[in-house]
């Protein structure tokens, strides 16, 4: 069964997926709070009149985490928005149900990278058709000052999460991540990548759900060691300034290219504050901002943001 042909099954344990996503949100929040001494997540629970709702959890002003959000949402609608039907016109006009956990963490320290993760389930109900479903998800890392050790750990954790489900999944989802999180107008990736998959339905619903869980569970295993290593390193005002300028790239991607942002805003069923929680609290743009050639700042784009094969799989293969 190919990912381009969404699976159709009638026995879908949607409640099991929802229960997992809620528990994942709890786990991620408690794990992040374990390394944050001064701030805690605040929850904003919300409901939709026609069913569904969510739990938005935001943390801000901490010693380690400048701003972060871990959001669970479960929404339904009568018509798929354009962002969801572009590649599957036969589903236009169908009712849909979408649920997922999405998160972004922006640390204070420029040496601690921003991280993003998302796992989700999408189901379309259309008269005359069995329900059409697919999973999606992944996690990616956006450093400002890179460390090989962190990049290798991040990608090794990604490899370990998905490779048991199918040989070649890591390489495939890594490439997808590199291609998706790419700023075309800048000609550069957003970060060092990780995993990204969408429209995924290869195998049974249970098998795909299991892989989504493996990806969701791997996020804290990938990120917490990196955050712990970098959160207390001393930094200068110049390094902070570079971090704020690079955050501009993050904002540009999320507002211009991100399909999840577009889906939430186009459908009218998401919650704007929750959708935009991924944006950093401080960001800076300077006209024709340049860094010195050969500097540590230049090394970010010259060396780290180059879609590298961090696990040397090409040479091993």
Backbone as CSV, one residue per row, in Angstrom:
resi,resn,N_x,N_y,N_z,CA_x,CA_y,CA_z,C_x,C_y,C_z
1,UNK,0.846,-1.196,0.000,0.000,0.000,0.000,0.875,1.237,0.000
2,UNK,0.676,2.112,-0.919,1.551,3.273,-1.058,1.009,4.458,-0.291
3,UNK,1.929,5.357,0.096,1.528,6.537,0.845,0.718,7.497,-0.004
4,UNK,0.794,7.367,-1.325,0.047,8.272,-2.189,-1.405,7.845,-2.348
5,UNK,-1.756,6.653,-1.842,-3.131,6.181,-1.906,-3.622,5.944,-0.490
6,UNK,-4.247,6.947,0.142,-4.640,6.837,1.534,-5.458,5.587,1.810
7,UNK,-5.190,4.950,2.934,-5.816,3.674,3.251,-7.278,3.851,3.618
8,UNK,-8.040,2.807,3.380,-9.445,2.801,3.763,-9.683,1.597,4.658
9,UNK,-10.098,1.848,5.883,-10.488,0.808,6.823,-11.685,1.330,7.582
10,UNK,-12.514,0.421,8.042,-13.686,0.843,8.804,-13.481,0.653,10.301
11,UNK,-12.530,-0.168,10.710,-12.309,-0.442,12.129,-11.140,0.408,12.622
12,UNK,-11.421,1.668,12.911,-10.389,2.614,13.317,-10.560,2.943,14.804
13,UNK,-9.539,2.624,15.596,-9.613,2.904,17.032,-9.136,4.331,17.287
14,UNK,-10.005,5.270,16.952,-9.654,6.679,17.076,-9.447,7.066,18.533
15,UNK,-10.232,6.485,19.429,-10.112,6.836,20.846,-8.757,6.422,21.420
16,UNK,-8.205,5.320,20.924,-6.879,4.907,21.391,-5.823,5.915,20.966
17,UNK,-5.966,6.456,19.759,-5.037,7.481,19.280,-5.159,8.735,20.142
18,UNK,-6.388,9.139,20.421,-6.590,10.339,21.240,-6.006,10.152,22.636
19,UNK,-6.223,8.998,23.231,-5.694,8.741,24.567,-4.168,8.794,24.564
20,UNK,-3.552,8.231,23.525,-2.089,8.295,23.434,-1.604,9.730,23.310
21,UNK,-2.246,10.514,22.465,-1.808,11.887,22.246,-1.906,12.712,23.528
22,UNK,-2.960,12.523,24.283,-3.094,13.246,25.550,-1.995,12.838,26.529
23,UNK,-1.689,11.542,26.582,-0.627,11.083,27.484,0.742,11.560,27.007
24,UNK,0.923,11.647,25.683,2.189,12.151,25.146,2.383,13.610,25.529
25,UNK,1.341,14.403,25.424,1.429,15.801,25.827,1.846,15.905,27.294
26,UNK,1.236,15.100,28.147,1.598,15.102,29.577,3.069,14.747,29.768
27,UNK,3.515,13.709,29.075,4.888,13.241,29.223,5.894,14.294,28.765
28,UNK,5.651,14.906,27.629,6.585,15.904,27.110,6.659,17.112,28.040
29,UNK,5.517,17.561,28.517,5.511,18.728,29.408,6.266,18.441,30.704
30,UNK,6.022,17.301,31.303,6.715,16.976,32.560,8.210,16.787,32.325
31,UNK,8.591,16.231,31.173,10.015,16.040,30.867,10.722,17.376,30.697
32,UNK,10.087,18.313,30.020,10.687,19.629,29.823,10.752,20.404,31.138
33,UNK,9.738,20.271,31.955,9.752,20.946,33.254,10.855,20.419,34.161
34,UNK,11.312,19.200,33.916,12.370,18.622,34.753,13.709,19.318,34.558
35,UNK,13.876,20.044,33.438,15.125,20.776,33.200,14.923,22.287,33.291
36,UNK,13.717,22.712,33.641,13.394,24.134,33.759,13.101,24.463,35.227
37,UNK,14.026,25.183,35.909,13.860,25.391,37.348,12.842,26.444,37.756
38,UNK,12.482,27.359,36.861,11.710,28.515,37.334,10.333,28.696,36.706
39,UNK,10.024,28.019,35.625,8.744,28.230,34.950,8.011,26.903,34.794
40,UNK,6.702,26.988,34.671,5.861,25.815,34.475,4.869,26.073,33.355
41,UNK,4.408,24.990,32.738,3.417,25.108,31.686,2.074,25.555,32.274
42,UNK,1.430,26.463,31.565,0.075,26.881,31.902,-0.861,26.367,30.820
43,UNK,-1.966,25.774,31.253,-2.883,25.150,30.298,-4.082,26.037,29.998
44,UNK,-4.434,26.075,28.736,-5.632,26.753,28.260,-6.451,25.711,27.507
45,UNK,-7.478,25.180,28.153,-8.343,24.185,27.509,-9.448,24.896,26.744
46,UNK,-9.737,24.410,25.554,-10.743,25.065,24.708,-11.596,24.018,24.001
47,UNK,-12.810,24.414,23.679,-13.768,23.532,23.017,-14.358,24.222,21.799
48,UNK,-14.788,23.399,20.845,-15.475,23.897,19.665,-16.958,23.544,19.755
49,UNK,-17.848,24.467,19.371,-19.293,24.207,19.473,-19.738,22.965,18.710
50,UNK,-19.118,22.680,17.555,-19.531,21.531,16.752,-18.731,20.276,17.060
51,UNK,-18.052,20.280,18.189,-17.286,19.108,18.604,-15.797,19.332,18.499
52,UNK,-15.073,18.664,19.349,-13.629,18.807,19.357,-13.175,19.918,20.280
53,UNK,-11.886,20.096,20.320,-11.287,21.096,21.190,-9.824,20.773,21.387
54,UNK,-9.269,21.277,22.461,-7.857,21.017,22.670,-7.352,21.513,23.998
55,UNK,-6.075,21.252,24.225,-5.366,21.731,25.410,-4.079,22.397,24.931
56,UNK,-4.042,23.707,25.044,-2.838,24.453,24.716,-2.041,24.674,25.990
57,UNK,-0.793,24.270,25.978,0.075,24.467,27.140,1.273,25.300,26.720
58,UNK,1.469,26.403,27.435,2.517,27.353,27.094,3.393,27.591,28.315
59,UNK,4.685,27.679,28.067,5.653,28.011,29.107,6.451,29.212,28.620
60,UNK,6.742,30.149,29.508,7.422,31.375,29.088,8.211,31.962,30.246
61,UNK,9.285,32.676,29.877,10.056,33.409,30.866,10.857,32.555,31.816
62,UNK,11.209,31.352,31.400,11.975,30.481,32.276,13.465,30.755,32.212
63,UNK,14.209,30.138,33.108,15.662,30.250,33.075,16.243,29.522,31.872
64,UNK,15.616,28.435,31.468,16.086,27.620,30.347,15.246,27.867,29.101
65,UNK,13.934,27.818,29.243,13.020,27.947,28.107,12.466,29.366,28.074
66,UNK,12.831,30.096,27.022,12.308,31.455,26.863,10.826,31.419,26.515
67,UNK,10.456,30.515,25.618,9.048,30.308,25.286,8.898,28.928,24.674
68,UNK,7.819,28.272,25.020,7.537,26.983,24.421,6.051,26.696,24.481
69,UNK,5.598,25.849,23.592,4.205,25.435,23.587,4.093,23.979,23.212
70,UNK,3.218,23.267,23.903,2.920,21.871,23.591,1.403,21.784,23.474
71,UNK,0.920,21.585,22.266,-0.503,21.720,21.996,-1.120,20.391,21.573
72,UNK,-2.259,20.058,22.174,-3.094,18.955,21.680,-4.359,19.558,21.094
73,UNK,-4.744,19.087,19.911,-5.989,19.550,19.320,-6.725,18.389,18.666
74,UNK,-8.027,18.469,18.682,-8.907,17.474,18.056,-10.050,18.259,17.431
75,UNK,-10.039,18.384,16.112,-11.023,19.224,15.436,-11.744,18.431,14.360
76,UNK,-12.978,18.845,14.076,-13.782,18.247,13.017,-14.332,19.360,12.127
77,UNK,-14.615,19.020,10.884,-15.179,20.009,9.974,-15.975,19.349,8.872
78,UNK,-16.820,20.131,8.238,-17.691,19.617,7.180,-17.048,19.653,5.802
79,UNK,-16.016,20.482,5.617,-15.371,20.587,4.308,-13.863,20.708,4.478
80,UNK,-13.131,19.848,3.790,-11.681,19.932,3.832,-11.207,21.279,3.291
81,UNK,-10.272,21.933,3.970,-9.729,23.198,3.449,-8.805,22.941,2.265
82,UNK,-8.500,23.978,1.477,-7.668,23.804,0.274,-6.312,23.170,0.549
83,UNK,-5.708,23.460,1.700,-4.379,22.917,1.992,-4.395,21.404,2.106
84,UNK,-5.557,20.802,2.370,-5.645,19.348,2.530,-6.121,18.640,1.271
85,UNK,-6.631,19.366,0.288,-7.170,18.719,-0.907,-6.322,18.945,-2.154
86,UNK,-5.251,19.696,-2.032,-4.442,20.018,-3.212,-3.933,18.757,-3.904
87,UNK,-3.510,17.752,-3.118,-2.957,16.531,-3.697,-3.971,15.403,-3.775
88,UNK,-5.189,15.619,-3.338,-6.196,14.562,-3.335,-7.573,15.156,-3.634
89,UNK,-7.774,15.621,-4.864,-9.031,16.300,-5.213,-10.263,15.431,-5.050
90,UNK,-10.096,14.110,-5.087,-11.259,13.229,-4.951,-11.898,13.314,-3.566
91,UNK,-11.170,13.879,-2.598,-11.703,13.992,-1.237,-12.358,15.341,-0.980
92,UNK,-12.339,16.227,-1.943,-12.941,17.548,-1.769,-14.411,17.400,-1.402
93,UNK,-14.840,18.189,-0.435,-16.213,18.135,0.022,-16.456,17.154,1.138
94,UNK,-15.432,16.396,1.516,-15.594,15.425,2.582,-15.517,16.048,3.969
95,UNK,-16.178,15.394,4.912,-16.012,15.772,6.316,-14.664,15.264,6.805
96,UNK,-14.101,15.917,7.795,-12.798,15.476,8.271,-12.717,15.530,9.784
97,UNK,-11.783,14.756,10.295,-11.445,14.735,11.716,-9.926,14.710,11.809
98,UNK,-9.372,15.613,12.590,-7.919,15.694,12.723,-7.552,15.831,14.188
99,UNK,-6.522,15.124,14.590,-6.040,15.239,15.970,-4.528,15.093,15.980
100,UNK,-3.907,15.755,16.933,-2.461,15.659,16.997,-1.884,16.427,18.164
101,UNK,-0.604,16.221,18.364,0.195,16.993,19.322,1.288,17.687,18.530
102,UNK,1.433,18.980,18.737,2.500,19.736,18.089,3.187,20.595,19.136
103,UNK,4.471,20.819,18.953,5.219,21.573,19.954,6.399,22.284,19.324
104,UNK,6.773,23.379,19.952,7.992,24.113,19.625,8.583,24.622,20.934
105,UNK,9.895,24.474,21.078,10.600,24.954,22.268,11.715,25.897,21.838
106,UNK,11.677,27.134,22.348,12.696,28.147,22.085,13.476,28.408,23.379
107,UNK,14.671,27.861,23.524,15.464,28.136,24.724,16.042,29.556,24.717
108,UNK,16.438,30.012,25.899,17.115,31.300,26.014,18.499,31.279,25.389
109,UNK,19.255,30.245,25.688,20.668,30.193,25.346,20.867,29.983,23.844
110,UNK,21.654,30.834,23.188,21.890,30.650,21.747,22.558,29.327,21.394
111,UNK,23.231,28.709,22.365,23.872,27.418,22.100,22.892,26.252,22.221
112,UNK,21.698,26.502,22.739,20.661,25.478,22.846,19.707,25.632,21.671
113,UNK,19.551,24.614,20.858,18.746,24.763,19.637,17.249,24.780,19.901
114,UNK,16.540,25.392,18.992,15.079,25.296,18.963,14.692,23.911,18.462
115,UNK,13.635,23.359,19.036,13.166,22.046,18.577,11.679,22.102,18.262
116,UNK,11.274,21.251,17.330,9.882,21.158,16.898,9.532,19.690,16.723
117,UNK,8.315,19.330,17.096,7.833,17.967,16.876,6.333,17.998,16.645
118,UNK,5.848,16.960,15.969,4.427,16.877,15.665,4.088,15.433,15.339
119,UNK,2.984,14.952,15.872,2.417,13.663,15.451,0.914,13.852,15.307
120,UNK,0.318,13.226,14.295,-1.072,13.541,13.993,-1.754,12.403,13.224
121,UNK,-3.072,12.419,13.293,-3.935,11.511,12.543,-4.985,12.348,11.824
122,UNK,-5.251,12.008,10.582,-6.244,12.712,9.767,-7.181,11.674,9.157
123,UNK,-8.476,11.908,9.263,-9.476,10.997,8.699,-10.479,11.820,7.896
124,UNK,-10.829,11.313,6.718,-11.834,11.958,5.876,-13.019,11.009,5.719
125,UNK,-14.212,11.545,5.918,-15.450,10.794,5.748,-16.215,11.410,4.585
126,UNK,-16.442,10.597,3.559,-17.183,11.085,2.394,-18.204,10.037,1.979
127,UNK,-19.395,10.498,1.656,-20.480,9.594,1.303,-20.082,8.709,0.129
128,UNK,-20.367,7.420,0.301,-20.039,6.461,-0.743,-18.636,5.905,-0.664
129,UNK,-17.868,6.335,0.336,-16.495,5.870,0.497,-16.276,5.416,1.934
130,UNK,-15.411,4.412,2.099,-14.966,4.072,3.443,-14.100,5.214,3.972
131,UNK,-14.017,5.373,5.291,-13.165,6.438,5.832,-11.733,6.334,5.292
132,UNK,-11.171,7.463,4.924,-9.809,7.531,4.399,-8.929,8.155,5.470
133,UNK,-7.856,7.470,5.831,-7.045,7.924,6.958,-5.568,7.943,6.601
134,UNK,-4.833,8.779,7.320,-3.379,8.758,7.230,-2.783,9.397,8.475
135,UNK,-1.555,8.990,8.764,-0.798,9.538,9.886,0.305,10.452,9.359
136,UNK,0.793,11.293,10.239,1.933,12.143,9.912,2.700,12.475,11.177
137,UNK,3.883,13.038,10.989,4.642,13.437,12.170,6.112,13.636,11.879
138,UNK,6.859,13.757,12.953,8.295,13.930,12.854,8.820,14.897,13.894
139,UNK,10.125,15.111,13.858,10.743,16.136,14.707,11.993,16.658,14.012
140,UNK,12.281,17.939,14.237,13.430,18.574,13.584,14.076,19.561,14.546
141,UNK,15.354,19.836,14.304,16.176,20.633,15.211,16.735,21.845,14.468
142,UNK,16.663,23.006,15.120,17.144,24.253,14.521,18.206,24.875,15.419
143,UNK,19.469,24.540,15.204,20.539,25.141,16.018,20.915,26.525,15.499
144,UNK,21.551,27.279,16.367,22.119,28.585,16.000,23.643,28.488,15.995
145,UNK,24.176,27.758,16.952,25.589,27.373,16.981,25.614,25.856,17.077
146,UNK,26.128,25.216,16.050,26.015,23.772,15.965,27.105,23.022,16.703
147,UNK,26.786,21.782,17.062,27.734,20.844,17.658,27.506,19.496,16.992
148,UNK,28.565,18.911,16.463,28.432,17.616,15.794,27.810,16.572,16.714
149,UNK,28.231,16.569,17.969,27.724,15.597,18.935,26.199,15.653,19.022
150,UNK,25.654,16.848,19.041,24.206,17.006,19.140,23.511,16.518,17.873
151,UNK,24.073,16.852,16.731,23.461,16.468,15.456,23.441,14.952,15.287
152,UNK,24.541,14.317,15.644,24.625,12.857,15.515,23.635,12.190,16.466
153,UNK,23.572,12.658,17.706,22.623,12.095,18.671,21.186,12.260,18.187
154,UNK,20.861,13.430,17.695,19.505,13.709,17.221,19.103,12.749,16.107
155,UNK,20.000,12.575,15.139,19.678,11.714,14.000,19.747,10.233,14.362
156,UNK,20.615,9.856,15.284,20.655,8.458,15.703,19.361,8.069,16.414
157,UNK,18.845,8.982,17.233,17.577,8.725,17.910,16.446,8.610,16.891
158,UNK,16.478,9.443,15.875,15.475,9.366,14.808,15.558,8.027,14.077
159,UNK,16.770,7.613,13.757,16.984,6.329,13.087,16.426,5.181,13.928
160,UNK,16.767,5.174,15.210,16.332,4.093,16.094,14.814,4.044,16.244
161,UNK,14.153,5.189,16.091,12.701,5.229,16.262,11.964,4.573,15.109
162,UNK,12.402,4.805,13.880,11.597,4.374,12.732,12.147,3.173,11.977
163,UNK,13.436,2.915,12.071,14.007,1.843,11.256,13.419,0.471,11.566
164,UNK,13.027,0.169,12.833,12.401,-1.137,13.089,11.104,-1.365,12.314
165,UNK,10.473,-0.311,11.822,9.203,-0.452,11.122,9.376,-0.667,9.622
166,UNK,10.575,-0.483,9.145,10.813,-0.704,7.726,12.182,-0.194,7.335
167,UNK,12.977,-1.054,6.732,14.316,-0.642,6.319,14.228,0.507,5.324
168,UNK,14.998,1.528,5.574,14.993,2.670,4.688,14.058,3.786,5.101
169,UNK,13.244,3.555,6.151,12.328,4.615,6.589,13.092,5.848,7.056
170,UNK,14.176,5.643,7.802,14.925,6.811,8.287,15.422,7.658,7.111
171,UNK,16.081,7.032,6.155,16.625,7.781,5.021,15.519,8.492,4.250
172,UNK,14.402,7.821,4.087,13.277,8.394,3.356,12.677,9.593,4.108
173,UNK,12.451,9.422,5.420,11.828,10.494,6.198,12.807,11.628,6.477
174,UNK,14.111,11.310,6.529,15.107,12.370,6.673,15.127,13.251,5.422
175,UNK,15.135,12.614,4.260,15.114,13.381,3.008,13.859,14.229,2.917
176,UNK,12.737,13.652,3.294,11.469,14.378,3.276,11.554,15.595,4.201
177,UNK,12.162,15.412,5.368,12.325,16.504,6.329,13.209,17.606,5.752
178,UNK,14.336,17.217,5.153,15.239,18.205,4.557,14.539,19.007,3.455
179,UNK,13.706,18.323,2.688,13.023,18.998,1.579,11.855,19.850,2.065
180,UNK,11.164,19.378,3.090,9.996,20.126,3.572,10.409,21.398,4.306
181,UNK,11.350,21.286,5.238,11.762,22.445,6.034,12.868,23.224,5.308
182,UNK,12.536,23.688,4.136,13.476,24.410,3.289,12.879,25.750,2.905
183,UNK,13.634,26.817,3.134,13.172,28.160,2.795,13.613,28.479,1.370
184,UNK,12.696,28.338,0.441,13.041,28.515,-0.964,13.552,29.923,-1.249
185,UNK,12.959,30.917,-0.626,13.365,32.294,-0.897,14.727,32.626,-0.290
186,UNK,15.178,31.814,0.669,16.501,32.009,1.266,17.535,31.042,0.698
187,UNK,17.055,29.955,0.110,17.967,28.959,-0.426,18.706,28.186,0.648
188,UNK,18.023,27.927,1.765,18.679,27.202,2.853,17.650,26.437,3.676
189,UNK,18.066,25.342,4.334,17.165,24.616,5.231,16.905,25.426,6.501
190,UNK,15.817,25.093,7.176,15.528,25.757,8.448,16.477,25.285,9.540
191,UNK,16.873,24.025,9.507,17.739,23.482,10.544,18.479,22.269,10.026
192,UNK,18.828,21.356,10.946,19.576,20.156,10.561,18.655,18.981,10.297
193,UNK,17.340,19.221,10.319,16.400,18.175,9.954,16.140,17.176,11.053
194,UNK,15.799,15.970,10.633,15.391,14.903,11.529,14.477,13.971,10.766
195,UNK,13.202,13.953,11.139,12.207,13.110,10.482,10.999,13.944,10.081
196,UNK,10.413,13.614,8.942,9.124,14.183,8.550,8.429,13.166,7.665
197,UNK,7.164,12.866,7.999,6.359,12.026,7.121,4.917,12.509,7.174
198,UNK,4.210,12.318,6.083,2.821,12.737,5.981,2.103,11.765,5.059
199,UNK,0.778,11.802,5.071,-0.018,10.911,4.212,0.434,9.461,4.373
200,UNK,0.773,9.069,5.583,1.389,7.753,5.776,0.329,6.719,6.158
201,UNK,0.248,5.650,5.364,-0.727,4.588,5.627,-0.224,3.242,5.109
202,UNK,1.067,3.006,5.217,1.663,1.775,4.690,1.507,0.662,5.718
203,UNK,0.589,-0.255,5.439,0.266,-1.298,6.391,-1.076,-1.013,7.042
204,UNK,-1.336,-1.693,8.154,-2.623,-1.534,8.826,-2.643,-0.253,9.659
205,UNK,-3.832,0.111,10.094,-3.996,1.262,10.973,-3.157,1.075,12.237
206,UNK,-3.182,-0.132,12.799,-2.440,-0.405,14.034,-0.931,-0.270,13.819
207,UNK,-0.421,-0.751,12.689,1.011,-0.647,12.409,1.441,0.807,12.253
208,UNK,0.648,1.583,11.541,0.982,2.991,11.342,0.890,3.769,12.650
209,UNK,-0.099,3.449,13.447,-0.244,4.073,14.757,0.965,3.760,15.631
210,UNK,1.449,2.529,15.568,2.616,2.145,16.365,3.847,2.954,15.961
211,UNK,4.020,3.183,14.665,5.167,3.976,14.244,5.028,5.432,14.676
212,UNK,3.815,5.961,14.592,3.603,7.320,15.061,3.954,7.448,16.540
213,UNK,3.596,6.435,17.328,3.931,6.450,18.752,5.443,6.413,18.963
214,UNK,6.135,5.617,18.175,7.593,5.536,18.308,8.235,6.890,18.042
215,UNK,7.727,7.613,17.052,8.260,8.939,16.741,7.937,9.916,17.875
216,UNK,6.696,9.897,18.341,6.320,10.782,19.428,7.134,10.533,20.687
217,UNK,7.345,9.277,21.019,8.097,8.933,22.228,9.570,9.291,22.107
218,UNK,10.091,9.318,20.891,11.523,9.557,20.697,11.906,11.025,20.850
219,UNK,10.936,11.932,20.788,11.279,13.358,20.832,12.063,13.727,22.097
220,UNK,11.571,13.360,23.255,12.280,13.745,24.483,13.628,13.033,24.583
221,UNK,13.715,11.811,24.060,14.993,11.099,24.063,16.009,11.817,23.183
222,UNK,15.521,12.449,22.134,16.409,13.163,21.218,16.795,14.533,21.766
223,UNK,15.841,15.240,22.367,16.060,16.653,22.688,16.637,16.907,24.079
224,UNK,16.183,16.183,25.085,16.606,16.515,26.452,18.119,16.438,26.652
225,UNK,18.816,15.419,26.142,20.281,15.414,26.313,20.956,16.629,25.682
226,UNK,20.463,17.073,24.542,21.022,18.252,23.877,20.764,19.499,24.717
227,UNK,19.544,19.654,25.177,19.188,20.825,25.983,19.999,20.867,27.273
228,UNK,20.174,19.738,27.919,20.936,19.695,29.173,22.398,20.073,28.951
229,UNK,22.963,19.661,27.810,24.371,19.968,27.539,24.598,21.450,27.256
230,UNK,23.615,22.145,26.690,23.849,23.502,26.166,23.189,24.624,26.959
231,UNK,22.259,24.316,27.844,21.436,25.346,28.471,22.203,26.303,29.372
232,UNK,23.345,25.893,29.908,24.076,26.738,30.856,25.399,27.272,30.307
233,UNK,25.655,27.088,29.006,26.904,27.605,28.448,26.886,29.139,28.438
234,UNK,27.989,29.780,28.785,28.022,31.257,28.740,27.937,31.755,27.297
235,UNK,27.291,32.911,27.106,27.171,33.482,25.770,27.233,35.004,25.847
236,UNK,27.517,35.623,24.713,27.685,37.070,24.632,26.436,37.720,24.017
237,UNK,26.380,39.036,24.096,25.283,39.769,23.466,25.317,39.600,21.947
238,UNK,26.524,39.517,21.387,26.641,39.322,19.941,26.058,37.967,19.534
239,UNK,26.286,36.944,20.348,25.732,35.629,20.049,24.218,35.616,20.208
240,UNK,23.721,36.349,21.187,22.268,36.487,21.346,21.666,37.214,20.142
241,UNK,22.341,38.221,19.649,21.860,38.956,18.482,21.770,38.039,17.267
242,UNK,22.768,37.179,17.104,22.741,36.221,15.989,21.562,35.261,16.126
243,UNK,21.322,34.787,17.340,20.181,33.910,17.585,18.869,34.588,17.177
244,UNK,18.695,35.851,17.540,17.453,36.555,17.223,17.283,36.737,15.713
245,UNK,18.366,37.008,15.007,18.279,37.116,13.555,17.929,35.768,12.914
246,UNK,18.533,34.704,13.397,18.235,33.391,12.831,16.807,32.951,13.153
247,UNK,16.277,33.394,14.279,14.874,33.094,14.574,13.952,33.672,13.500
248,UNK,14.404,34.729,12.854,13.612,35.287,11.765,13.327,34.273,10.687
249,UNK,14.304,33.405,10.403,14.098,32.347,9.412,12.982,31.407,9.878
250,UNK,12.955,31.143,11.174,11.935,30.243,11.731,10.545,30.821,11.502
251,UNK,10.407,32.115,11.771,9.121,32.783,11.572,8.735,32.774,10.096
252,UNK,9.686,33.068,9.232,9.397,33.095,7.801,8.869,31.746,7.325
253,UNK,9.500,30.662,7.753,9.039,29.346,7.319,7.626,29.075,7.816
254,UNK,7.402,29.307,9.108,6.105,28.943,9.675,4.949,29.712,9.035
255,UNK,5.171,30.970,8.705,4.084,31.771,8.153,3.930,31.608,6.645
256,UNK,5.022,31.334,5.953,4.973,31.279,4.491,4.759,29.865,3.960
257,UNK,5.392,28.869,4.572,5.426,27.534,3.986,4.710,26.444,4.776
258,UNK,4.580,26.576,6.088,4.138,25.443,6.899,2.687,25.060,6.615
259,UNK,2.468,23.812,6.233,1.132,23.347,5.883,0.212,23.278,7.091
260,UNK,0.769,22.943,8.251,-0.051,22.882,9.450,-0.598,24.246,9.829
261,UNK,0.248,25.273,9.716,-0.207,26.640,9.978,-1.290,27.036,8.994
262,UNK,-1.065,26.744,7.726,-2.051,27.096,6.704,-3.371,26.356,6.911
263,UNK,-3.280,25.053,7.256,-4.497,24.273,7.488,-5.302,24.864,8.636
264,UNK,-4.625,25.167,9.739,-5.337,25.696,10.898,-6.013,27.017,10.619
265,UNK,-5.329,27.886,9.883,-5.892,29.207,9.606,-6.958,29.149,8.510
266,UNK,-6.758,28.291,7.504,-7.721,28.204,6.404,-9.014,27.513,6.816
267,UNK,-8.906,26.502,7.682,-10.085,25.734,8.051,-11.017,26.529,8.948
268,UNK,-10.463,27.483,9.689,-11.273,28.240,10.626,-11.658,27.461,11.859
269,UNK,-11.152,26.217,11.965,-11.509,25.365,13.095,-10.418,25.310,14.144
270,UNK,-9.216,25.696,13.743,-8.155,25.752,14.728,-8.333,26.987,15.600
271,UNK,-7.410,27.192,16.466,-7.463,28.337,17.374,-6.222,29.156,17.104
272,UNK,-6.412,30.393,16.690,-5.301,31.201,16.197,-4.170,31.289,17.207
273,UNK,-4.498,31.525,18.469,-3.452,31.637,19.488,-2.658,30.341,19.598
274,UNK,-3.342,29.212,19.473,-2.654,27.919,19.562,-1.812,27.663,18.315
275,UNK,-2.349,28.047,17.152,-1.627,27.831,15.900,-0.328,28.629,15.879
276,UNK,-0.369,29.851,16.390,0.786,30.746,16.322,1.671,30.678,17.566
277,UNK,1.410,29.696,18.433,2.227,29.582,19.644,3.675,29.220,19.312
278,UNK,3.918,28.739,18.094,5.265,28.323,17.713,6.207,29.493,17.486
279,UNK,5.671,30.687,17.358,6.523,31.831,17.046,7.332,32.250,18.271
280,UNK,8.604,32.594,18.075,9.458,32.971,19.214,9.036,34.313,19.797
281,UNK,9.351,34.556,21.078,8.927,35.803,21.725,9.709,37.017,21.266
282,UNK,10.953,36.802,20.868,11.777,37.891,20.351,12.459,37.431,19.077
283,UNK,12.465,38.315,18.089,13.072,37.996,16.804,13.549,39.306,16.196
284,UNK,14.511,39.211,15.298,15.107,40.436,14.770,15.377,40.280,13.270
285,UNK,15.020,41.320,12.518,15.386,41.410,11.111,16.186,42.703,10.905
286,UNK,17.282,42.607,10.195,18.082,43.771,9.824,18.298,43.724,8.319
287,UNK,18.114,44.830,7.657,18.262,44.865,6.201,19.679,44.446,5.799
288,UNK,19.759,43.440,4.920,21.027,42.900,4.435,21.951,42.508,5.592
289,UNK,21.376,41.776,6.540,22.163,41.281,7.671,23.155,40.225,7.183
290,UNK,24.426,40.414,7.451,25.476,39.498,7.025,26.360,39.138,8.205
291,UNK,26.965,37.960,8.148,27.930,37.557,9.168,29.308,37.473,8.522
292,UNK,30.325,37.535,9.353,31.698,37.538,8.868,32.080,36.170,8.311
293,UNK,32.669,36.160,7.145,33.120,34.920,6.527,34.125,34.208,7.431
294,UNK,33.950,32.903,7.580,34.850,32.109,8.401,34.530,32.124,9.879
295,UNK,33.514,32.865,10.293,33.154,32.963,11.708,32.314,31.753,12.129
296,UNK,32.109,31.631,13.444,31.244,30.569,13.952,29.813,30.752,13.452
297,UNK,29.410,32.002,13.263,28.081,32.277,12.733,27.967,31.811,11.274
298,UNK,28.998,32.040,10.506,28.987,31.592,9.113,29.016,30.069,9.013
299,UNK,29.617,29.424,9.993,29.712,27.968,9.990,28.331,27.316,10.035
300,UNK,27.356,28.022,10.608,26.009,27.461,10.680,25.501,27.112,9.285
301,UNK,25.543,28.076,8.379,25.030,27.819,7.031,26.041,27.096,6.148
302,UNK,27.330,27.332,6.381,28.355,26.720,5.530,28.543,25.237,5.820
303,UNK,28.319,24.836,7.082,28.618,23.467,7.479,27.386,22.708,7.986
304,UNK,26.641,23.327,8.897,25.561,22.586,9.552,24.280,22.512,8.723
305,UNK,23.906,23.606,8.092,22.643,23.620,7.347,22.870,23.210,5.898
306,UNK,23.330,21.971,5.742,23.668,21.480,4.406,23.094,20.088,4.142
307,UNK,22.053,19.712,4.884,21.411,18.400,4.691,22.439,17.274,4.772
308,UNK,23.309,17.342,5.766,24.402,16.370,5.905,23.888,14.980,6.244
309,UNK,24.667,13.984,5.874,24.425,12.593,6.241,25.119,12.355,7.582
310,UNK,24.448,12.730,8.665,25.084,12.741,9.983,25.461,11.343,10.474
311,UNK,24.808,10.320,9.987,25.102,8.951,10.434,25.999,8.196,9.455
312,UNK,26.471,8.896,8.413,27.351,8.291,7.402,26.761,7.023,6.801
313,UNK,25.462,7.039,6.584,24.800,5.846,6.054,25.190,5.582,4.611
314,UNK,25.478,6.622,3.863,25.844,6.435,2.458,27.160,5.674,2.329
315,UNK,28.126,6.007,3.190,29.422,5.324,3.112,29.327,3.908,3.666
316,UNK,28.441,3.708,4.670,28.297,2.368,5.239,27.554,1.441,4.288
317,UNK,26.635,2.045,3.500,25.841,1.221,2.583,26.638,0.764,1.392
